[in-house]
């Protein structure tokens, strides 16, 4: 074994592992090396969660790819907990091992205390069990302290994030779908100290229906969208920046981190809730229903193209700042209180929109989809070219598409092939304006605008249109703040 350079041992000893006496070394590059008949090696940074000292023994708590003998088994990247117990040669050596291991782990900058939200109502309502059975044991192995908060109602996470003493924590974790993460971002940007709060690293453990953000993060390094992989990314403490989109209508603002949809995708996402008893199959079932009775919507989209996309659409002037318009619905007192919590301190990016190169595409549209990250759900690669912090949103527009071709496109969503269709316009934008209109075949009925899985606006004649929504079914504007938020990431 070459012990020069980064292979130089920080500490080495003859120890007992499973009754076998073997050399054990912690190398300068962070590998633990020993032999049990065959050479064994683990990475402290990638595989060691933590360790505990019990009597004369030291137990290494590891998370490694599942193995059967020398070969990995099961799904690629599937991680399992595994303990390695060794006995140093003396009390002095035992103390030295504990000190060196602790020093090395501390040098990695891992979080020591986390605030954890669990949404017991999301997805299959299994988030509490997922936390207890899969998340909590890993955090305990890593000796990370945590404060647990089960959300009680919609916007609860936003309320907590708005008043949380963030100085006590190294990060916020959401065991849920994408909804809680969106709430936390909106809660942070409502604070007086938003510029400090929004830098707090955010972690996501997939336990909801869509899990688009978790899928985007893990897939970016080829990892499966699995609980253990997501928790390991949080424990390791690596960070990356995330763009935040500001959706504006008059004085009302909503901060989006995932997507905005209008037309077919929004209709499927929101209207399929009436078939929630079908589980995830509801989306496929209702998607087919919508294809058989396809709607198109009048309206127009205006945008400022990213470099390289200047030829899309037709030249136009700045469409103007959207104003708030009244809503005829009568919200309940509770809804009214929630909807009034719009005193955001953060105003969004300061951009002189009037002097930019605006372009326009007029309807009718089958679908308008705006995405911040590649995956909208675990099986939906909506925007294959999307980046986490490039300062742009990916715009996917579908027009004039025959039903058979549309069905073919929908079958390509799981790998992003839909954007290659001649009926799809796919480009990047740095500002965007939507003017939604009525359905082409029934002008008395309008549509739904969906942002990050929640209804942003409901038009006339839509599903649950009597319910109050955050914005009116009218013009809205979107700008992007590059790298505003921070995520825990696998690398």
C-alpha positions as CSV (number, residue, x, y, z in Angstrom):
1,X,0.0,0.0,0.0
2,X,1.4,3.4,-1.1
3,X,1.4,5.6,2.0
4,X,3.0,8.7,0.4
5,X,1.2,12.1,-0.2
6,X,-2.5,11.9,0.3
7,X,-2.1,8.2,1.2
8,X,-0.1,9.2,4.3
9,X,-1.9,7.9,7.4
10,X,-3.2,10.3,10.0
11,X,-3.4,7.4,12.4
12,X,-2.7,3.7,12.1
13,X,-3.0,0.8,14.4
14,X,-3.4,-3.0,14.6
15,X,-7.0,-3.4,15.7
16,X,-9.5,-6.3,16.0
17,X,-12.4,-6.3,13.6
18,X,-14.9,-9.2,13.9
19,X,-12.3,-11.2,15.8
20,X,-9.6,-10.7,13.1
21,X,-6.5,-8.7,13.9
22,X,-5.7,-6.3,11.0
23,X,-4.0,-3.0,10.3
24,X,-6.4,-0.1,10.3
25,X,-5.4,3.4,8.9
26,X,-7.2,6.7,8.5
27,X,-5.5,8.2,5.5
28,X,-5.0,11.9,4.9
29,X,-7.4,11.8,1.9
30,X,-10.2,10.6,4.3
31,X,-10.3,6.9,3.6
32,X,-10.4,4.3,6.3
33,X,-8.5,1.2,5.2
34,X,-8.3,-2.3,6.8
35,X,-8.4,-6.0,5.9
36,X,-10.7,-8.8,6.8
37,X,-9.3,-11.4,4.5
38,X,-10.0,-8.9,1.7
39,X,-9.1,-5.3,1.6
40,X,-11.8,-3.0,2.9
41,X,-12.1,0.8,2.4
42,X,-14.7,3.4,3.2
43,X,-14.7,7.1,2.6
44,X,-15.2,9.2,5.8
45,X,-16.7,12.1,3.7
46,X,-19.1,10.0,1.6
47,X,-19.9,6.9,3.7
48,X,-19.2,7.5,7.3
49,X,-22.2,9.1,9.2
50,X,-20.6,9.1,12.6
51,X,-19.2,6.8,15.3
52,X,-19.8,5.9,18.9
53,X,-17.4,4.7,21.6
54,X,-18.6,1.8,23.8
55,X,-16.1,0.4,26.3
56,X,-13.0,-0.6,24.5
57,X,-14.8,-0.7,21.1
58,X,-15.5,2.0,18.5
59,X,-18.5,1.5,16.2
60,X,-18.4,3.2,12.8
61,X,-21.9,4.1,11.6
62,X,-21.8,3.9,7.8
63,X,-24.2,4.3,4.9
64,X,-22.9,2.3,1.9
65,X,-24.2,0.7,-1.3
66,X,-25.9,-2.6,-0.7
67,X,-23.5,-5.4,-1.3
68,X,-23.6,-9.2,-1.4
69,X,-20.0,-10.3,-0.9
70,X,-18.0,-8.2,-3.3
71,X,-20.8,-7.2,-5.6
72,X,-23.5,-4.5,-5.3
73,X,-27.0,-5.8,-5.3
74,X,-30.5,-4.3,-5.9
75,X,-31.1,-0.9,-7.5
76,X,-27.9,1.1,-8.5
77,X,-27.0,3.5,-5.7
78,X,-29.3,1.8,-3.1
79,X,-27.9,2.7,0.3
80,X,-28.0,0.6,3.5
81,X,-26.9,1.3,7.0
82,X,-23.9,-0.8,8.1
83,X,-21.9,-0.9,11.4
84,X,-18.2,-1.6,11.5
85,X,-17.0,-2.4,15.0
86,X,-13.3,-2.4,15.9
87,X,-11.2,-2.6,19.0
88,X,-8.0,-0.5,19.2
89,X,-4.8,-2.0,20.6
90,X,-4.8,0.1,23.8
91,X,-6.7,2.7,25.8
92,X,-4.3,5.4,24.5
93,X,-4.9,4.3,20.9
94,X,-8.7,4.3,21.5
95,X,-8.6,7.9,22.7
96,X,-6.4,8.9,19.7
97,X,-8.8,7.2,17.2
98,X,-11.8,9.0,18.7
99,X,-10.0,12.4,18.5
100,X,-8.8,11.9,15.0
101,X,-12.2,10.7,13.7
102,X,-14.0,13.6,15.4
103,X,-11.4,16.2,14.0
104,X,-11.8,14.8,10.5
105,X,-15.6,14.8,10.6
106,X,-15.7,18.3,12.1
107,X,-13.4,19.6,9.3
108,X,-16.1,18.6,6.7
109,X,-18.4,21.4,7.8
110,X,-21.4,19.2,8.3
111,X,-24.6,20.6,9.9
112,X,-24.8,19.9,13.6
113,X,-28.4,21.1,14.3
114,X,-31.4,21.0,11.9
115,X,-35.0,22.2,12.1
116,X,-37.2,19.5,10.4
117,X,-40.6,20.0,9.0
118,X,-42.8,16.8,8.4
119,X,-46.0,17.1,6.4
120,X,-48.3,14.3,7.7
121,X,-50.9,15.1,5.0
122,X,-48.8,15.1,1.8
123,X,-48.6,12.3,-0.8
124,X,-49.6,9.0,0.7
125,X,-49.7,10.5,4.2
126,X,-46.6,8.4,5.1
127,X,-44.2,11.3,5.9
128,X,-44.3,10.7,9.7
129,X,-43.5,7.0,9.2
130,X,-40.7,7.8,6.7
131,X,-39.2,10.2,9.2
132,X,-39.4,7.7,12.1
133,X,-38.2,4.7,10.2
134,X,-35.7,6.1,7.7
135,X,-34.7,9.7,8.4
136,X,-34.4,9.9,12.2
137,X,-32.0,6.8,12.4
138,X,-29.6,8.4,9.9
139,X,-29.6,11.8,11.7
140,X,-29.0,10.0,15.0
141,X,-26.1,8.0,13.4
142,X,-24.6,11.3,12.3
143,X,-25.1,12.7,15.8
144,X,-27.1,15.6,14.3
145,X,-29.5,17.3,16.8
146,X,-32.9,18.2,15.3
147,X,-36.1,20.0,16.3
148,X,-39.1,18.3,14.7
149,X,-42.3,20.2,13.6
150,X,-45.2,18.4,12.1
151,X,-47.3,20.8,10.0
152,X,-50.9,21.3,11.1
153,X,-52.4,23.0,8.1
154,X,-51.6,24.7,4.8
155,X,-49.1,27.6,5.2
156,X,-48.1,26.4,8.7
157,X,-44.5,25.9,7.5
158,X,-44.5,29.4,6.1
159,X,-45.7,30.8,9.4
160,X,-43.0,29.0,11.4
161,X,-40.3,30.0,8.9
162,X,-41.4,33.6,9.2
163,X,-40.7,33.7,13.0
164,X,-38.1,31.0,13.5
165,X,-34.9,31.8,15.4
166,X,-32.6,30.7,12.5
167,X,-29.4,31.4,14.5
168,X,-30.1,28.2,16.4
169,X,-29.9,26.0,13.3
170,X,-27.5,25.0,10.4
171,X,-30.3,24.2,8.0
172,X,-34.0,23.5,7.5
173,X,-35.2,20.1,6.2
174,X,-38.6,19.3,4.7
175,X,-39.8,15.7,4.8
176,X,-42.6,16.2,2.2
177,X,-43.3,17.0,-1.4
178,X,-42.2,20.3,-2.9
179,X,-45.0,22.3,-1.2
180,X,-43.3,22.7,2.2
181,X,-40.1,23.9,0.6
182,X,-42.0,26.6,-1.3
183,X,-43.7,27.7,2.0
184,X,-40.4,28.0,3.8
185,X,-38.9,30.1,1.0
186,X,-42.0,32.4,1.1
187,X,-41.8,32.6,4.8
188,X,-38.1,33.6,4.8
189,X,-38.6,36.3,2.1
190,X,-41.4,37.8,4.3
191,X,-39.0,38.4,7.2
192,X,-37.3,41.7,8.0
193,X,-34.0,39.8,7.9
194,X,-34.9,38.0,4.6
195,X,-31.3,38.5,3.2
196,X,-29.9,36.5,6.1
197,X,-32.8,34.0,6.3
198,X,-32.8,33.0,2.6
199,X,-29.1,31.9,2.9
200,X,-30.1,29.2,5.3
201,X,-29.5,25.8,3.6
202,X,-32.7,23.9,2.7
203,X,-32.9,20.2,2.5
204,X,-35.7,18.1,0.9
205,X,-36.5,14.5,1.7
206,X,-39.0,13.1,-0.9
207,X,-42.2,12.1,0.9
208,X,-44.9,13.8,-1.2
209,X,-46.7,13.3,-4.5
210,X,-44.4,15.1,-6.9
211,X,-40.9,15.3,-5.4
212,X,-39.6,17.4,-8.3
213,X,-36.9,19.2,-6.4
214,X,-35.5,16.1,-4.7
215,X,-35.5,14.3,-8.0
216,X,-33.7,17.2,-9.7
217,X,-31.0,17.3,-7.0
218,X,-30.3,13.6,-6.9
219,X,-30.6,12.9,-10.6
220,X,-28.0,15.7,-11.2
221,X,-25.4,13.3,-9.9
222,X,-27.0,10.1,-11.1
223,X,-28.4,9.1,-7.7
224,X,-31.9,7.5,-7.3
225,X,-34.6,9.6,-5.8
226,X,-34.6,7.7,-2.5
227,X,-34.9,8.6,1.1
228,X,-31.4,7.5,2.2
229,X,-29.7,9.3,-0.7
230,X,-31.6,12.5,0.1
231,X,-30.7,12.4,3.8
232,X,-27.1,11.6,3.1
233,X,-26.9,14.8,0.9
234,X,-28.1,16.8,3.9
235,X,-25.8,15.1,6.4
236,X,-22.7,15.7,4.2
237,X,-23.6,19.4,4.1
238,X,-22.7,20.3,0.5
239,X,-24.6,23.3,-0.8
240,X,-25.6,24.8,-4.1
241,X,-27.5,28.0,-5.0
242,X,-31.1,28.0,-6.4
243,X,-32.8,30.7,-8.5
244,X,-36.1,32.1,-7.1
245,X,-38.8,33.4,-9.3
246,X,-41.0,36.3,-8.2
247,X,-44.5,36.2,-9.5
248,X,-46.2,39.6,-9.3
249,X,-49.7,40.9,-9.8
250,X,-50.3,44.4,-8.4
251,X,-49.0,44.4,-4.8
252,X,-49.4,40.6,-4.5
253,X,-46.3,38.5,-4.8
254,X,-45.5,34.8,-4.7
255,X,-42.1,33.3,-4.7
256,X,-41.7,30.2,-6.8
257,X,-38.8,27.7,-6.9
258,X,-40.2,24.9,-9.1
259,X,-42.6,25.8,-11.9
260,X,-45.7,27.7,-13.2
261,X,-48.2,26.0,-15.4
262,X,-51.3,27.1,-17.4
263,X,-53.4,25.0,-19.7
264,X,-53.2,21.2,-20.0
265,X,-50.5,20.6,-17.3
266,X,-52.2,22.8,-14.7
267,X,-55.6,21.3,-15.5
268,X,-54.3,17.7,-15.0
269,X,-52.4,18.6,-11.8
270,X,-55.2,20.4,-10.1
271,X,-58.5,18.9,-11.5
272,X,-57.2,15.3,-10.9
273,X,-57.4,16.0,-7.2
274,X,-61.0,14.7,-7.4
275,X,-59.5,11.3,-8.1
276,X,-57.0,11.4,-5.3
277,X,-58.3,8.0,-4.1
278,X,-56.6,6.5,-7.2
279,X,-53.1,7.4,-5.9
280,X,-50.5,8.5,-8.5
281,X,-52.5,6.8,-11.2
282,X,-54.9,9.7,-11.0
283,X,-52.6,11.9,-13.1
284,X,-52.4,9.3,-15.9
285,X,-56.1,8.7,-15.8
286,X,-57.1,12.3,-15.9
287,X,-54.4,13.1,-18.4
288,X,-56.1,10.7,-20.8
289,X,-59.5,12.3,-20.0
290,X,-58.1,15.7,-20.9
291,X,-56.5,14.4,-24.1
292,X,-59.8,12.9,-25.3
293,X,-61.6,16.3,-24.6
294,X,-58.7,18.6,-25.4
295,X,-59.0,22.3,-24.4
296,X,-57.1,25.2,-25.9
297,X,-56.8,28.6,-24.3
298,X,-56.7,32.1,-25.9
299,X,-54.1,34.5,-24.5
300,X,-50.5,35.5,-25.0
301,X,-47.1,35.2,-23.4
302,X,-44.4,37.8,-23.5
303,X,-40.8,37.2,-22.5
304,X,-37.3,38.5,-22.5
305,X,-35.2,35.7,-24.1
306,X,-32.0,34.5,-22.8
307,X,-28.9,34.8,-25.0
308,X,-29.3,32.5,-28.0
309,X,-33.1,32.5,-28.0
310,X,-33.7,36.0,-29.4
311,X,-35.4,34.7,-32.6
312,X,-38.3,33.1,-30.8
313,X,-41.7,34.9,-31.0
314,X,-42.3,38.3,-32.4
315,X,-40.9,41.7,-31.2
316,X,-43.1,43.6,-28.8
317,X,-43.0,46.3,-26.2
318,X,-42.9,45.8,-22.5
319,X,-46.4,44.5,-21.6
320,X,-46.6,46.6,-18.5
321,X,-46.8,45.8,-14.8
322,X,-49.8,43.7,-14.0
323,X,-52.4,45.3,-11.7
324,X,-54.6,43.6,-9.1
325,X,-58.2,43.1,-9.9
326,X,-61.1,42.2,-7.7
327,X,-62.4,38.7,-7.1
328,X,-66.1,38.0,-6.8
329,X,-65.6,35.0,-4.5
330,X,-66.2,35.4,-0.8
331,X,-63.4,33.8,1.2
332,X,-63.8,32.3,4.6
333,X,-62.3,34.3,7.5
334,X,-59.4,31.8,7.8
335,X,-58.7,32.0,4.1
336,X,-58.9,35.8,4.2
337,X,-56.3,35.9,7.1
338,X,-53.9,33.7,5.2
339,X,-54.3,35.6,2.0
340,X,-53.6,38.9,3.7
341,X,-50.1,37.8,4.8
342,X,-48.5,39.5,1.9
343,X,-46.4,42.1,3.6
344,X,-43.2,40.8,2.0
345,X,-40.1,42.8,2.8
346,X,-38.2,41.3,-0.2
347,X,-39.3,43.0,-3.4
348,X,-37.7,40.7,-6.0
349,X,-35.0,41.5,-8.5
350,X,-34.7,45.1,-9.5
351,X,-34.7,45.0,-13.3
352,X,-35.6,47.8,-15.7
353,X,-38.1,45.7,-17.7
354,X,-39.1,48.4,-20.1
355,X,-35.7,48.6,-21.8
356,X,-35.4,44.9,-22.4
357,X,-35.8,42.9,-25.6
358,X,-39.4,41.7,-25.2
359,X,-40.9,39.1,-27.6
360,X,-44.5,37.8,-27.8
361,X,-46.2,34.5,-28.7
362,X,-49.9,34.6,-29.2
363,X,-52.4,31.7,-28.6
364,X,-54.3,29.6,-28.7
365,X,-52.3,27.4,-26.4
366,X,-52.6,23.8,-25.4
367,X,-50.1,24.3,-22.5
368,X,-47.7,26.9,-21.2
369,X,-45.1,25.6,-18.7
370,X,-42.3,27.6,-17.0
371,X,-39.7,25.6,-15.1
372,X,-36.8,26.4,-12.7
373,X,-35.4,22.9,-12.4
374,X,-35.4,19.9,-14.7
375,X,-37.9,17.6,-13.0
376,X,-41.5,18.6,-12.1
377,X,-42.1,15.2,-10.5
378,X,-40.2,11.9,-10.1
379,X,-41.5,10.8,-13.5
380,X,-41.7,14.1,-15.3
381,X,-38.6,15.7,-16.8
382,X,-40.3,18.8,-17.8
383,X,-37.3,20.9,-18.7
384,X,-34.2,18.8,-19.5
385,X,-31.9,21.8,-20.0
386,X,-32.9,23.7,-16.8
387,X,-30.2,24.7,-14.4
388,X,-30.4,25.4,-10.6
389,X,-28.9,28.8,-10.7
390,X,-28.4,30.2,-14.2
391,X,-30.7,33.1,-13.8
392,X,-33.2,31.9,-16.3
393,X,-36.4,30.0,-16.4
394,X,-37.2,27.3,-19.1
395,X,-40.3,28.0,-21.1
396,X,-42.2,25.1,-22.7
397,X,-45.1,26.0,-25.0
398,X,-47.4,23.6,-26.8
399,X,-49.6,24.8,-29.6
400,X,-51.8,23.3,-32.3
401,X,-51.0,19.7,-31.4
402,X,-53.0,16.8,-32.8
403,X,-54.2,14.4,-30.1
404,X,-52.2,11.4,-31.3
405,X,-48.9,13.4,-31.3
406,X,-49.8,14.9,-28.0
407,X,-50.3,11.4,-26.5
408,X,-46.9,10.5,-27.9
409,X,-45.4,13.6,-26.3
410,X,-46.9,12.8,-22.9
411,X,-45.3,9.4,-23.1
412,X,-41.9,11.1,-23.5
413,X,-42.2,13.2,-20.3
414,X,-40.3,10.7,-18.2
415,X,-37.2,11.3,-20.2
416,X,-37.7,14.8,-21.5
417,X,-38.2,13.8,-25.1
418,X,-41.4,15.9,-25.4
419,X,-39.3,19.1,-26.0
420,X,-38.1,17.7,-29.3
421,X,-41.6,17.7,-30.8
422,X,-42.3,20.1,-33.6
423,X,-45.4,21.2,-31.7
424,X,-43.3,22.4,-28.8
425,X,-41.4,25.6,-28.4
426,X,-38.6,25.3,-25.8
427,X,-36.5,28.3,-24.8
428,X,-34.9,30.1,-21.8
429,X,-36.2,33.4,-20.6
430,X,-35.1,35.9,-17.9
431,X,-38.5,37.7,-17.6
432,X,-42.0,36.6,-18.5
433,X,-45.6,37.9,-18.7
434,X,-48.7,35.8,-19.0
435,X,-52.1,37.2,-20.1
436,X,-54.4,34.2,-19.7
437,X,-57.7,34.1,-21.6
438,X,-60.8,31.8,-21.9
439,X,-61.1,28.5,-23.6
440,X,-61.4,28.6,-27.4
441,X,-64.5,26.5,-27.5
442,X,-66.3,28.0,-24.5
443,X,-65.5,31.6,-23.9
444,X,-67.6,31.5,-20.6
445,X,-65.0,29.2,-19.1
446,X,-61.4,30.1,-18.2
447,X,-58.4,28.2,-16.8
448,X,-56.2,27.5,-13.8
449,X,-52.8,28.9,-13.1
450,X,-50.7,26.5,-11.0
451,X,-47.4,27.4,-9.3
452,X,-45.3,24.8,-7.5
453,X,-48.3,22.4,-7.2
454,X,-50.7,25.0,-5.7
455,X,-53.5,27.0,-7.4
456,X,-52.3,30.5,-8.0
457,X,-55.4,31.7,-9.8
458,X,-58.8,30.1,-10.8
459,X,-60.8,31.5,-13.7
460,X,-64.5,31.3,-14.3
461,X,-66.0,27.8,-14.6
462,X,-62.9,26.0,-13.3
463,X,-62.7,23.2,-10.7
464,X,-63.5,24.7,-7.3
465,X,-63.6,28.2,-8.8
466,X,-65.7,29.4,-5.9
467,X,-62.6,29.1,-3.7
468,X,-60.5,32.2,-3.1
469,X,-57.0,32.1,-4.7
470,X,-53.9,34.2,-4.1
471,X,-54.2,36.0,-7.5
472,X,-56.9,36.9,-10.0
473,X,-57.1,35.1,-13.4
474,X,-55.4,38.0,-15.1
475,X,-52.1,39.2,-16.3
476,X,-49.1,38.3,-14.1
477,X,-45.4,38.9,-14.4
478,X,-42.4,36.8,-13.4
479,X,-38.8,37.8,-12.8
480,X,-35.9,35.7,-11.7
481,X,-33.3,36.3,-8.9
482,X,-30.2,34.3,-9.7
483,X,-29.0,32.0,-6.9
484,X,-31.1,33.6,-4.2
485,X,-31.8,30.5,-2.1
486,X,-29.4,27.7,-1.0
487,X,-30.0,23.9,-1.1
488,X,-28.2,21.0,0.5
489,X,-27.0,19.0,-2.5
490,X,-25.4,15.6,-3.1
491,X,-22.1,17.2,-4.4
